[in-house]
């Protein structure tokens, strides 16, 4: 069980909407290496973990990922609230808006909805922990692209 405090650990306060930025950040909600996938990965792997202290650690980390999900969802909400049509048209957010308006839906920036196929639960502690390491490494290796989108900054 969890104790839930009705406040974000790190408050999000975005004043200016930015649908283009929201369309990129949405992957941190529902993308293959986003917070929803991470939380599900840890919270499901715990059941086949033979070491009690690691079970507790996976539960703690999975719960923390749910907190990250809440913060990223707050960012998406604040980047997209009160948008006007002229702010949406011509942005990558336009395709998302057609199906979800400004609701926070777990989807990758490519438009692919979140799916449990993104996580691995093998029931083998070594394989599962390697999956966790690989997923976390994928996030840290993302390089922002230059304006011409050909080479990393």
Phi, psi and omega in degrees: 000158181237157169254126184249124173261132185279055174203151177282142177298322177237100184302144179253126180223089179253126185265327185254126178294149179207087184296328179295317178294320178300322181292336176275318183291337182303335177297334177286347173272302190240006180287172184300332178246019180281180186292324179296314178297318180298314181296318179294322179302306183293317184289339177267329179292335185298332185290335179255007180282123184281352184251117185304320180293328178285326174303313179298319179295316178297322177296315179298314182293318178299321177293320178297321178297325175297323175296321177297319178303317180295320179292317180294320177298322177296323177296312180300313180302314183289331177286340186243354182288147177058031178288146173258157184306317182294340177279340184264316184302131177085001177256162176299340181288341184302317180294320177296317183300324181304317183268330191234001189044237180253018175290147179272107184246135183287097184218152174281163179300336179286348181100357180281123180296153178301145182214144180294351176295344180287343183249155178240130172228103184263342184082002176250119185306318182293314179297317181294316180293326175294323175300317179298315179297317181296318180295318179291324179293327180298323180289320184285344182265000179292127181252131174295144181264150176290173182300327179277359173059027179252329183226146178298152178290000000 
